[in-house]
């Protein structure tokens, strides 16, 4: 007891000069006498009140005194030192008084201590509470802080609830049992009724969470619920919290089953659900109905895009992203195909139309298939997938290349077509740099077809200070790796030699493999007194900074060989992963570009040896050529070409001689017409190349350079208000407008939006917003949002508040204000019934 008395007195003397000590049981006189307090004088009160008052107030006004009275405290009328006592401090030796003293709380908080004695018996809990207490705390706030200690939460009702819900989701009960044991639970239910409107004959965390989901869902779809707007704000905060995301999802699943949400959703149109994300089933419902709407063509493409943008803000979007993206790309594919005219008037016409617009259909199909494959459950989009496959194969790929085949059949010599040829790549695109005495780096990515080049250009331009342009070239025939790689080297003559791999000689030297290509480049530059070399992409990436800079310092031309698409697609076991390989290839190439520019390579060219055809579903029997491989000698046969001597004519094959292609030698080649495949055992049939379709023969030539100054900007966003800038209910509908379309160089803006008081207190739910619309139509760049106000707004009626947009500072966790507009809250009593 001596130690506790001493500690308690020291705390009191930190706030008071004079402390009164009453000993009603007359049992602590010896403790008083033994007590040693530095710089504090001890005085007995024993019918000497007037002398004490004169001494402590007049004679020694700066001295600290401990005044001890043995016995009960006198009544106010009999206490001649009452005025001094009321102005100073009083020490009590009962447990409640000691706790009050320890926590530096006044006597007005005695009932709080007495009501929750079990809480205060723990030294650990008292110490934790003491760290939270502030001089201005009310009894309610102190109770909240006691609850926060028991639940390891922030001293706010929403934070306490998040902790209790997390515990309940984990099927634990330690925190709520502690709250029961410390008699705090009754206070919890009082607060829940006052703030969230929750009351029930069976008060419990389980009952509350069911009511929470039920009320918020009902409010969203039917505009009426049992709980207050604060409950909606709480649910939105909870589901958007990364810390408590798992507990929200677990309890959302449980409540969806209890509330039979699936049955309720079956009775709803998906349009009614676009603003709601309380249940995972809602996204499944929207996806299911969107697939049907797109398949039945009952929804416009821009509507699909806007819905996907809207759902991107929702809680479950990360899980369903690939479904939404697949639907979006599928809708765009159908729209573009409906608008396409696939007629071809000439070789040049077909080439130009493909590069201007038709390639987009291959790109959209690829993106659709990629997202379907990456989604967790492709059966959700099965109806749309079947339709897209039919449209792509029969109404686009086959139809287009049947028309194109007519043009192919109309020419005698491939080398005479009036289009940029792959075999002139070095002269047309590399040589101009060398003539200006500039160094150049060429990246050749195997099977990087034209439509991928278009996407790559967009990705490059999205990088700060990088610019890229896209040209096109036509491959030689057959469109296969050995010939395409050879054609990209400086050369006078090319010849396919009699070899099982149909190896190609460049000016009489084999071009097979990295070392042979290095020798050809070195030989081509001997007379120029310049140096050239080749390197594999994987080896370049592994070079350190000094090594990569040295590589470009010592060479005028560097060829970099990259192979991911063809490596995956050309194998039967992995061909269905080819579109995933395309995504990875684009990432690889961006990384290579940054590596190269970091090593002072300022002039970059990216191209390919050939393109490809890919159809995701199994190839129909009708897509195989009935022609048989037949000739005096067959050197190489493939799904899409045959190389040999004295090959016999066949109705389903188009035949060229080496000289028709611009090659030397006496070999001949045959190519199946349109998109037909030859029947070859053991090889894949969905990913093929070697033929003359537009997808196989048109390759990209991408020019890349890096600017000295940054060239990225971000879209601007406006808050559109009605003429009346007052808030008269518990909700506020706002329209946001993205001023310009998002482009490669004008990038999306990500903001947080909420309504705040003048002192910065959030009084609404908080929304994460992404403004990334690429639409040229201003109407499609508008975004509407509904804010729910908390009950705090009732306390600031007729005051000004601010709708504030905040933006995250780059590479930090901090936000800065982007834009704000003022509103005035002017609510009547009827606004309590908004929900």
C-alpha positions in Angstrom: 0.0 0.0 0.0 2.9 2.4 0.8 4.1 2.3 -2.8 0.7 2.8 -4.3 0.0 5.7 -1.9 3.3 7.4 -2.7 2.8 7.0 -6.5 -0.8 8.3 -6.3 0.2 11.3 -4.2 3.0 12.2 -6.6 0.5 12.2 -9.5 -1.8 14.5 -7.5 1.0 16.9 -6.7 1.8 17.2 -10.3 -1.5 19.0 -10.7 -2.1 20.5 -7.2 -0.1 22.5 -4.6 -2.3 21.3 -1.7 -3.7 17.8 -1.3 -6.3 16.7 1.4 -6.1 13.2 2.7 -9.1 11.9 4.7 -8.7 8.5 6.6 -12.3 7.5 7.4 -11.3 4.1 8.9 -8.5 5.7 11.0 -6.1 3.0 9.9 -3.5 4.8 7.8 -2.0 7.3 10.3 1.2 5.2 10.5 1.4 5.3 6.6 1.1 9.1 6.7 3.8 9.4 9.4 6.2 7.1 7.5 5.6 8.9 4.2 8.5 10.9 2.9 7.8 13.3 0.0 10.5 15.6 -1.1 9.6 19.3 -0.9 6.2 18.6 0.5 5.2 19.5 4.1 2.8 17.3 6.0 0.3 18.8 8.4 -2.4 17.2 10.6 -5.9 18.6 10.5 -7.0 18.7 14.1 -9.2 21.7 15.1 -6.5 23.9 13.6 -8.2 24.8 10.3 -7.8 28.6 10.5 -4.1 28.3 11.3 -3.6 25.9 8.4 -5.5 28.2 6.0 -3.4 31.3 7.1 -0.2 29.3 6.7 -0.8 27.7 3.3 -2.4 30.7 1.7 -0.6 33.7 3.3 2.6 32.6 4.9 3.8 29.9 2.4 1.9 30.5 -0.8 4.4 28.6 -3.0 4.9 25.6 -0.7 3.3 22.2 -1.4 1.3 20.7 1.6 -0.2 17.3 2.4 -3.1 17.8 4.8 -4.1 14.7 6.7 -7.4 14.2 8.7 -7.9 11.1 10.7 -11.6 10.3 10.3 -14.4 11.0 7.9 -14.5 14.1 5.7 -16.6 16.8 7.4 -19.9 17.9 5.9 -19.6 20.9 3.6 -21.2 23.2 6.2 -18.7 22.0 8.9 -15.6 22.0 6.7 -13.8 25.3 7.3 -11.2 24.4 4.6 -13.8 23.6 2.0 -12.9 26.5 -0.3 -9.2 25.4 -0.3 -10.1 21.8 -0.9 -12.4 22.6 -3.8 -9.7 24.7 -5.4 -7.0 22.0 -4.8 -6.9 18.2 -4.8 -8.2 15.4 -2.6 -6.6 12.0 -2.0 -8.6 8.9 -1.3 -7.2 5.5 -0.4 -10.1 3.4 -1.7 -9.4 1.5 -5.0 -11.6 3.6 -7.2 -9.9 6.8 -6.0 -6.5 5.3 -6.6 -7.4 4.3 -10.1 -8.8 7.8 -10.7 -5.6 9.3 -9.5 -3.5 6.9 -11.5 -5.4 7.8 -14.7 -5.5 11.5 -13.8 -9.2 11.6 -14.0 -11.5 13.9 -11.9 -14.1 12.8 -9.4 -16.8 13.2 -12.0 -15.6 10.0 -13.6 -16.1 7.9 -10.4 -19.2 6.2 -11.8 -17.2 5.1 -14.9 -14.6 3.4 -12.7 -17.1 1.9 -10.4 -19.2 0.5 -13.3 -16.3 -1.2 -15.0 -14.1 -2.3 -12.0 -13.2 -5.6 -13.8 -11.7 -3.6 -16.6 -9.5 -1.5 -14.2 -8.2 -4.5 -12.2 -5.8 -5.2 -15.0 -2.6 -3.1 -14.9 -2.0 -3.7 -18.6 -5.5 -2.4 -19.5 -5.1 0.6 -17.3 -1.8 1.5 -18.8 -3.1 1.1 -22.3 -6.1 3.3 -21.5 -3.9 5.9 -19.9 -2.0 6.3 -23.2 -5.2 7.1 -25.0 -6.8 9.5 -22.5 -7.0 13.3 -23.3 -8.0 16.1 -21.0 -11.2 16.9 -22.9 -12.5 13.3 -22.9 -16.1 12.7 -22.0 -17.5 9.6 -20.3 -18.7 8.3 -23.6 -15.3 8.8 -25.2 -13.6 7.1 -22.3 -15.9 4.1 -22.6 -15.0 4.0 -26.4 -11.4 4.0 -25.5 -11.9 1.2 -22.9 -13.6 -0.7 -25.7 -10.6 0.1 -28.0 -8.2 -1.4 -25.4 -10.3 -4.6 -25.2 -10.4 -5.0 -29.0 -7.0 -3.6 -29.9 -8.8 -1.1 -32.1 -8.8 2.7 -32.7 -11.1 4.4 -30.2 -13.9 4.8 -32.8 -17.0 2.7 -33.1 -16.3 1.7 -36.7 -12.8 0.6 -35.9 -14.0 -1.4 -32.8 -16.6 -3.1 -35.0 -14.1 -4.0 -37.7 -12.0 -5.8 -35.0 -15.0 -7.7 -33.6 -16.2 -8.7 -37.1 -12.7 -9.9 -37.9 -12.7 -12.1 -34.8 -16.2 -13.4 -35.6 -15.2 -14.2 -39.2 -12.3 -16.3 -37.8 -14.7 -18.1 -35.5 -13.0 -16.7 -32.4 -14.5 -14.9 -29.4 -11.7 -13.7 -27.1 -12.3 -10.0 -27.7 -16.1 -10.1 -27.3 -15.8 -12.3 -24.2 -13.5 -9.8 -22.7 -16.0 -7.0 -23.4 -18.7 -9.2 -21.7 -16.5 -9.8 -18.7 -15.7 -6.1 -18.3 -19.4 -5.2 -18.6 -18.7 -3.1 -21.7 -21.1 -5.0 -24.1 -24.2 -3.1 -23.0 -22.4 0.2 -23.9 -21.6 -1.3 -27.4 -25.3 -2.0 -28.1 -26.3 1.4 -27.0 -23.8 3.0 -29.4 -24.9 0.6 -32.2 -28.5 1.7 -31.7 -27.6 5.4 -31.5 -25.2 5.5 -34.5 -26.4 2.6 -36.8 -30.0 2.3 -35.7 -29.4 -1.4 -34.8 -31.7 -2.9 -32.3 -32.8 -6.5 -31.9 -34.4 -8.9 -29.4 -31.2 -11.1 -30.0 -28.3 -8.7 -29.8 -25.1 -10.3 -31.1 -22.3 -9.7 -33.6 -23.8 -12.4 -35.8 -27.2 -10.8 -35.8 -25.7 -7.4 -36.5 -23.7 -8.5 -39.5 -26.7 -10.2 -41.1 -28.8 -7.1 -40.5 -26.0 -4.9 -41.9 -25.8 -6.7 -45.2 -29.6 -7.1 -45.4 -30.3 -3.5 -44.7 -27.6 -2.1 -47.0 -28.6 -4.3 -49.9 -32.3 -3.5 -49.4 -31.5 0.2 -49.3 -29.5 0.0 -52.5 -32.1 -1.9 -54.6 -35.4 -0.7 -52.9 -34.3 2.6 -51.3 -35.4 1.5 -47.9 -33.6 -0.3 -45.1 -33.7 -0.7 -41.3 -30.3 0.9 -40.5 -29.1 4.4 -40.8 -26.9 6.0 -43.5 -23.9 5.6 -41.1 -24.3 1.8 -41.4 -24.0 2.1 -45.2 -20.9 4.3 -44.7 -19.5 1.7 -42.3 -20.0 -1.2 -44.7 -18.4 0.7 -47.5 -15.4 1.6 -45.3 -15.1 -2.0 -44.1 -15.2 -3.6 -47.6 -12.7 -1.1 -48.9 -10.2 -1.8 -46.1 -7.2 -3.8 -47.1 -6.6 -4.8 -43.5 -10.1 -6.3 -43.0 -10.7 -7.4 -46.6 -10.7 -11.1 -45.7 -13.2 -10.8 -42.9 -15.5 -8.7 -45.1 -15.4 -11.4 -47.9 -15.9 -14.3 -45.5 -18.9 -12.7 -43.8 -20.3 -11.5 -47.2 -20.3 -15.1 -48.4 -22.0 -16.3 -45.2 -24.7 -13.6 -45.3 -25.3 -14.1 -49.0 -26.3 -17.7 -48.2 -28.3 -16.8 -45.2 -30.2 -14.0 -47.0 -30.6 -16.1 -50.1 -29.1 -13.4 -52.3 -28.8 -15.6 -55.3 -32.6 -16.1 -55.4 -33.1 -12.4 -55.0 -30.7 -11.5 -57.8 -32.5 -13.9 -60.2 -35.4 -11.5 -59.9 -33.4 -8.4 -60.7 -32.1 -6.8 -63.9 -28.4 -6.4 -63.9 -28.8 -2.7 -64.6 -30.3 -2.3 -61.1 -27.1 -3.7 -59.5 -24.3 -1.7 -61.2 -23.7 0.5 -58.1 -23.7 -2.4 -55.6 -20.8 -4.6 -54.6 -21.7 -6.0 -51.2 -21.8 -9.6 -52.5 -19.6 -11.6 -54.9 -22.8 -13.0 -56.5 -23.6 -9.5 -57.8 -20.6 -9.5 -60.1 -21.4 -13.0 -61.2 -25.0 -11.9 -62.0 -23.7 -8.8 -64.0 -21.2 -10.9 -65.9 -23.8 -13.6 -66.7 -26.3 -11.0 -68.0 -23.6 -9.0 -69.8 -22.5 -12.1 -71.7 -26.1 -12.7 -72.8 -26.6 -9.0 -73.7 -23.4 -8.9 -75.8 -24.1 -12.2 -77.5 -27.7 -11.2 -78.3 -26.5 -7.7 -79.4 -28.9 -5.9 -77.1 -26.3 -3.6 -75.7 -24.1 -1.0 -77.4 -20.3 -1.3 -77.2 -19.9 2.0 -75.4 -22.4 0.9 -72.7 -20.3 -2.2 -72.1 -17.2 -0.1 -71.8 -18.9 2.2 -69.3 -20.2 -0.7 -67.2 -16.8 -2.3 -67.1 -15.3 1.1 -66.0 -18.0 1.4 -63.3 -17.4 -2.1 -62.0 -13.7 -1.4 -61.9 -14.4 0.7 -58.8 -16.0 -2.3 -57.0 -14.6 -4.6 -54.4 -14.6 -7.8 -56.4 -13.2 -6.4 -59.6 -9.8 -7.9 -59.0 -11.3 -11.4 -58.9 -13.4 -10.8 -62.0 -11.2 -8.5 -64.0 -10.5 -11.0 -66.7 -14.2 -11.7 -67.2 -15.1 -8.1 -67.5 -12.1 -7.4 -69.9 -13.1 -10.4 -72.0 -16.7 -9.2 -72.3 -15.4 -5.7 -73.2 -13.0 -7.0 -75.9 -15.7 -9.4 -77.2 -18.2 -6.6 -77.5 -15.6 -4.4 -79.4 -14.8 -7.3 -81.7 -18.4 -7.8 -82.7 -18.9 -4.1 -83.2 -15.7 -3.7 -85.4 -16.5 -6.8 -87.4 -20.1 -5.5 -88.0 -18.6 -2.3 -89.4 -15.9 -4.0 -91.5 -15.9 -4.3 -95.2 -13.6 -7.2 -96.1 -13.5 -6.6 -99.9 -10.1 -6.4 -101.5 -9.4 -4.7 -104.9 -5.7 -5.4 -105.2 -2.6 -6.6 -103.3 -1.8 -3.0 -102.3 -5.5 -2.4 -101.2 -5.5 -5.5 -99.0 -2.2 -4.6 -97.5 -3.3 -1.0 -96.7 -6.7 -1.9 -95.3 -5.2 -4.6 -93.1 -2.7 -2.1 -91.6 -5.3 0.6 -91.2 -8.2 -1.3 -89.6 -8.5 -5.1 -90.2 -5.5 -5.9 -87.9 -7.7 -4.6 -85.0 -9.9 -7.7 -85.3 -6.9 -10.0 -84.7 -5.9 -7.8 -81.8 -9.4 -7.8 -80.2 -9.7 -11.6 -80.7 -6.3 -12.1 -79.1 -7.2 -9.9 -76.1 -10.6 -11.7 -75.7 -9.0 -15.1 -75.7 -6.2 -14.1 -73.4 -8.7 -12.8 -70.7 -11.0 -15.8 -71.1 -8.1 -18.1 -70.6 -6.8 -16.2 -67.6 -10.1 -16.0 -65.9 -10.8 -18.5 -63.1 -13.9 -20.0 -64.7 -14.1 -19.8 -68.5 -17.6 -21.4 -68.5 -19.0 -18.0 -67.3 -18.3 -16.6 -70.7 -18.9 -19.8 -72.7 -21.8 -18.5 -74.7 -19.9 -15.4 -75.8 -16.7 -17.5 -76.4 -18.5 -19.8 -78.8 -19.9 -16.8 -80.7 -16.6 -15.0 -81.0 -14.8 -18.2 -82.2 -17.5 -18.6 -84.9 -17.3 -15.0 -86.0 -13.5 -14.9 -86.0 -12.9 -18.1 -87.8 -15.8 -18.1 -90.3 -16.8 -14.5 -90.8 -13.4 -12.8 -90.5 -10.3 -15.0 -90.8 -11.6 -17.4 -93.5 -13.6 -14.8 -95.4 -10.8 -12.2 -95.4 -8.1 -14.6 -96.5 -10.4 -16.2 -99.1 -10.6 -12.7 -100.7 -6.9 -12.2 -100.2 -6.1 -15.6 -101.8 -7.8 -14.3 -105.0 -5.1 -11.5 -105.1 -2.3 -14.0 -104.3 -3.5 -16.2 -107.2 -3.5 -13.2 -109.5 0.2 -12.5 -109.3 3.1 -14.5 -110.8 6.0 -13.2 -108.8 6.0 -12.4 -105.1 9.0 -10.1 -105.4 7.1 -7.8 -107.7 4.4 -6.7 -105.2 4.3 -3.0 -104.5 4.8 -3.1 -100.7 7.8 -2.6 -98.4 9.6 -5.9 -98.4 11.2 -7.6 -95.4 14.3 -8.3 -97.5 14.9 -4.6 -97.9 14.6 -4.0 -94.1 18.3 -3.3 -93.7 18.5 -0.9 -96.7 15.2 0.9 -95.9 15.3 1.2 -92.1 18.9 0.5 -90.8 21.0 2.1 -93.5 19.6 5.7 -93.1 21.0 5.7 -89.5 24.4 4.6 -90.7 24.6 7.2 -93.5 24.1 9.8 -90.8 26.9 8.1 -88.8 24.4 7.1 -86.1 24.5 3.8 -84.2 21.4 1.6 -84.3 20.0 -1.4 -82.4 17.7 -3.9 -84.0 15.4 -6.1 -81.9 14.0 -9.1 -83.7 11.2 -10.8 -81.8 10.2 -14.1 -83.4 6.5 -14.2 -84.5 5.8 -10.6 -83.4 2.9 -10.1 -85.9 1.7 -6.6 -86.9 -1.2 -6.3 -84.5 1.1 -7.0 -81.6 3.4 -4.3 -82.9 0.5 -1.9 -82.7 -0.1 -2.7 -79.1 3.6 -2.5 -78.3 3.8 1.0 -79.8 1.0 2.1 -77.4 2.8 0.5 -74.4 6.0 2.2 -75.3 4.4 5.6 -75.7 2.8 5.2 -72.2 6.4 5.4 -70.8 7.6 8.8 -69.9 9.9 10.4 -72.6 9.5 7.5 -75.0 8.1 7.9 -78.5 7.4 5.1 -81.0 6.0 4.9 -84.5 4.7 1.9 -86.5 5.5 0.9 -90.1 4.8 -2.4 -91.9 6.7 -4.8 -94.1 5.8 -8.0 -96.0 7.7 -11.2 -95.4 9.1 -13.5 -98.0 7.5 -16.8 -98.7 7.3 -19.2 -97.0 6.8 -17.0 -93.9 9.0 -19.1 -91.6 11.8 -18.4 -89.1 15.0 -19.3 -91.1 14.0 -17.3 -94.2 12.6 -14.3 -92.2 15.7 -14.0 -90.0 18.0 -14.2 -93.0 16.1 -11.6 -94.9 16.5 -9.1 -92.1 20.3 -9.3 -92.4 22.3 -7.1 -94.9 22.6 -9.2 -98.0 22.7 -9.5 -101.8 21.4 -13.0 -102.2 19.3 -15.5 -100.2 19.0 -19.2 -100.9 17.1 -22.0 -99.2 19.5 -24.9 -99.2 18.8 -28.6 -99.4 18.6 -29.3 -95.7 15.9 -30.9 -93.4 15.6 -27.6 -91.6 15.4 -25.6 -94.8 18.4 -23.5 -93.7 18.9 -20.2 -95.6 22.3 -19.0 -96.9 23.1 -15.3 -97.0 25.5 -14.5 -99.8 26.7 -18.1 -99.6 27.0 -18.2 -95.8 24.7 -20.1 -93.5 22.5 -17.9 -91.4 21.5 -20.6 -89.0 22.1 -19.6 -85.3 23.5 -16.7 -83.5 27.2 -17.2 -84.3 26.5 -17.5 -88.1 24.5 -14.3 -88.1 27.2 -12.5 -86.2 29.7 -13.6 -88.9 27.4 -12.3 -91.7 27.0 -8.9 -90.0 30.8 -8.6 -89.3 31.6 -9.5 -92.9 29.0 -6.9 -94.2 30.7 -4.2 -92.2 34.4 -5.0 -92.9 34.7 -2.6 -95.8 32.8 0.2 -94.0 35.3 0.2 -91.1 32.3 -0.2 -88.7 31.5 -2.9 -86.2 28.4 -5.0 -85.8 27.4 -7.8 -83.5 24.5 -9.9 -82.3 23.3 -10.9 -78.9 20.4 -13.0 -77.4 17.9 -10.9 -75.4 18.3 -13.1 -72.3 22.1 -12.4 -72.4 21.6 -8.7 -72.9 19.3 -8.5 -69.9 22.0 -10.2 -67.7 24.7 -7.6 -68.7 25.5 -5.1 -66.0 25.6 -1.4 -66.7 29.2 -1.2 -67.7 29.0 -4.2 -69.9 25.9 -3.0 -71.8 27.3 0.5 -72.3 30.5 -1.1 -73.6 28.5 -3.2 -76.0 27.0 -0.1 -77.7 30.2 2.0 -77.4 32.1 -0.6 -79.4 29.6 -1.4 -82.1 27.7 0.6 -84.6 24.9 -2.0 -85.2 23.6 -4.5 -82.7 21.0 -7.2 -83.5 19.1 -8.5 -80.5 17.2 -11.8 -80.9 14.2 -12.4 -78.8 12.1 -15.6 -78.9 9.0 -16.2 -76.7 5.9 -16.2 -78.9 7.2 -18.7 -81.5 8.9 -20.8 -78.9 5.6 -21.3 -77.1 3.3 -21.4 -80.1 5.3 -23.9 -82.2 5.0 -26.7 -79.7 1.9 -28.8 -79.6 2.0 -29.0 -75.8 2.0 -25.2 -75.3 0.4 -23.7 -78.4 -2.7 -22.7 -76.5 -0.6 -20.5 -74.3 0.6 -18.3 -77.2 -1.5 -15.3 -76.3 -0.1 -15.3 -72.8 3.3 -15.5 -74.4 2.3 -12.3 -76.4 1.6 -10.4 -73.1 4.9 -11.5 -71.7 6.7 -10.6 -74.9 5.4 -7.0 -74.7 6.7 -6.8 -71.1 10.0 -8.3 -72.2 10.4 -5.8 -75.0 9.6 -2.8 -72.8 12.3 -4.0 -70.4 14.8 -4.5 -73.3 14.1 -1.0 -74.6 14.8 0.5 -71.1 17.9 -1.6 -70.8 19.1 -0.4 -74.2 18.4 3.3 -73.8 20.0 3.1 -70.3 23.1 1.8 -72.2 23.0 4.9 -74.5 21.4 3.1 -77.5 19.2 6.0 -78.7 18.1 4.6 -82.1 16.0 1.4 -81.8 14.1 -0.7 -84.4 11.8 -3.6 -83.5 10.6 -6.1 -86.1 9.9 -9.8 -86.7 10.7 -12.7 -88.9 7.0 -13.6 -89.6 3.5 -13.4 -88.1 1.1 -16.3 -87.5 -2.4 -17.5 -87.5 -4.0 -18.7 -84.2 -7.5 -20.1 -83.6 -8.1 -21.1 -80.0 -10.6 -23.9 -80.4 -9.7 -27.2 -82.1 -9.3 -26.8 -85.9 -12.3 -28.1 -87.9 -11.7 -30.8 -90.4 -12.8 -28.4 -93.1 -9.8 -26.1 -92.3 -7.4 -28.9 -93.4 -6.3 -29.0 -97.0 -7.1 -32.2 -98.9 -4.0 -31.7 -101.0 -1.3 -34.3 -100.7 2.4 -33.5 -100.4 4.0 -34.9 -103.6 7.1 -34.1 -105.6 10.4 -35.4 -106.8 12.0 -34.4 -103.5 10.5 -32.9 -100.4 13.0 -31.1 -98.2 10.7 -29.7 -95.6 6.9 -29.9 -95.0 5.0 -28.0 -92.5 1.3 -27.3 -91.7 1.6 -24.2 -93.9 4.2 -24.8 -96.5 6.2 -27.4 -98.5 9.8 -26.9 -99.8 11.2 -29.3 -102.4 12.0 -30.0 -106.0 9.6 -30.7 -108.9 6.6 -30.4 -106.6 3.4 -31.5 -108.3 0.6 -29.0 -108.9 -2.4 -29.3 -106.6 -5.7 -27.5 -106.6 -5.5 -26.6 -102.9 -1.9 -25.4 -103.1 -0.3 -22.3 -104.6 3.2 -22.9 -106.1 6.1 -20.5 -106.3 9.6 -21.0 -107.6 12.6 -19.6 -105.8 13.1 -16.9 -108.4 9.5 -15.9 -108.1 10.2 -15.0 -104.4 13.5 -13.3 -105.2 15.6 -16.2 -104.0 18.4 -17.9 -105.8 18.4 -21.7 -106.4 16.1 -24.2 -108.0 13.9 -25.1 -105.1 10.1 -24.7 -105.2 7.6 -24.0 -102.5 3.9 -24.7 -102.1 1.5 -23.0 -99.7 -2.0 -24.1 -98.8 -4.6 -21.6 -99.9 -6.3 -19.2 -97.5 -6.1 -20.5 -93.9 -6.0 -24.2 -94.7 -3.5 -26.5 -92.9 -1.7 -29.5 -94.3 -2.2 -32.8 -92.5 1.1 -33.3 -90.7 1.4 -35.8 -87.9 2.5 -34.7 -84.5 2.6 -30.9 -84.9 0.3 -28.3 -83.6 -2.5 -27.0 -85.8 -3.9 -24.0 -84.0 -0.7 -21.9 -84.1 0.7 -21.9 -87.6 2.8 -19.8 -89.9 4.6 -20.2 -93.2 1.7 -19.3 -95.5 0.6 -16.1 -97.3 -2.3 -14.9 -95.1 -2.2 -11.3 -94.1 -1.7 -12.3 -90.5 1.4 -14.3 -91.4 3.1 -12.0 -93.9 2.6 -8.5 -92.5 5.2 -7.7 -89.8 5.7 -4.5 -87.8 8.7 -2.2 -88.0 8.7 -0.1 -84.8 10.9 2.9 -84.4 11.7 3.9 -80.9 13.5 7.0 -79.5 13.8 8.6 -76.1 13.2 12.3 -75.6 15.1 14.6 -73.3 12.1 15.9 -71.5 9.1 14.3 -69.9 6.0 14.1 -72.2 3.3 12.5 -70.0 0.3 14.4 -68.6 -2.7 13.3 -66.7 -6.4 13.8 -67.6 -8.2 16.7 -65.9 -11.4 16.1 -63.9 -14.2 18.5 -63.1 -16.9 18.3 -60.5 -20.2 19.2 -62.1 -22.7 20.7 -59.6 -26.3 21.7 -60.1 -27.2 25.4 -59.7 -28.3 24.5 -56.2 -25.2 23.8 -54.1 -27.0 22.7 -51.0 -27.3 19.3 -49.4 -30.8 18.7 -48.1 -30.8 15.0 -47.5 -28.6 12.1 -46.3 -27.3 11.6 -49.8 -25.6 13.6 -52.5 -25.5 12.7 -56.2 -22.5 14.2 -58.1 -21.4 14.0 -61.7 -17.6 14.0 -62.4 -16.4 14.9 -65.9 -13.1 13.7 -67.5 -12.1 16.7 -69.6 -10.1 14.8 -72.3 -9.8 11.2 -73.5 -7.1 9.1 -72.0 -4.4 8.4 -74.5 -0.9 6.9 -74.5 0.5 10.3 -73.4 -2.5 11.6 -71.5 -2.8 9.1 -68.7 -5.6 8.2 -66.3 -6.0 9.9 -63.0 -6.8 8.0 -59.8 -8.5 10.0 -57.0 -10.3 9.6 -53.7 -13.5 11.4 -53.2 -15.3 12.3 -50.0 -17.3 15.1 -48.2 -15.4 16.9 -45.4 -16.2 19.6 -42.8 -14.2 22.8 -42.6 -12.0 21.2 -40.0 -11.2 18.3 -42.3 -13.5 15.6 -40.7 -14.9 13.1 -43.2 -18.7 13.0 -43.0 -19.5 10.7 -45.9 -18.3 7.4 -47.4 -15.0 7.5 -49.3 -14.7 6.4 -52.9 -11.7 5.4 -55.0 -12.2 6.7 -58.6 -10.3 5.9 -61.8 -10.8 8.3 -64.7 -9.4 6.4 -67.7 -12.0 6.7 -70.5 -10.5 6.8 -74.0 -13.8 7.8 -75.6 -13.9 10.9 -77.8 -17.6 11.3 -76.9 -17.8 13.8 -73.9 -21.0 12.1 -72.6 -19.2 8.8 -72.2 -16.5 10.6 -70.0 -19.1 11.5 -67.4 -19.2 9.5 -64.2 -22.0 9.7 -61.6 -21.6 8.9 -58.0 -23.8 8.9 -54.9 -22.3 9.9 -51.5 -23.9 8.8 -48.2 -23.6 11.2 -45.3 -22.9 10.1 -41.7 -25.0 11.3 -38.7 -22.2 13.8 -38.0 -23.7 15.9 -40.8 -26.7 16.5 -38.5 -24.4 18.5 -36.1 -23.3 20.9 -38.7 -26.6 22.0 -40.3 -26.5 25.3 -42.1 -22.7 25.1 -42.3 -20.4 24.8 -45.3 -18.7 21.5 -46.2 -16.5 20.5 -49.1 -16.6 17.7 -51.7 -12.9 17.0 -52.0 -10.9 15.1 -54.5 -7.5 13.9 -53.3 -4.6 12.4 -55.3 -1.9 10.1 -53.9 1.6 11.6 -54.0 3.9 9.4 -56.2 5.8 6.8 -54.2 4.2 7.8 -50.9 1.2 6.8 -48.8 0.2 10.5 -48.5 -2.6 12.3 -50.4 -2.8 15.9 -51.5 -5.9 17.9 -52.5 -6.6 17.9 -56.2 -9.8 19.8 -56.3 -12.7 20.7 -54.0 -16.1 22.5 -54.2 -18.2 23.8 -51.3 -21.7 22.8 -50.4 -24.0 24.0 -47.7 -25.8 21.5 -45.5 -29.4 22.5 -45.0 -31.4 19.5 -43.8 -34.9 19.4 -42.2 -36.2 16.8 -39.8 -37.7 14.8 -42.7 -34.2 14.1 -44.0 -34.0 11.5 -41.2 -36.2 9.3 -43.4 -34.0 9.4 -46.5 -33.1 5.7 -46.2 
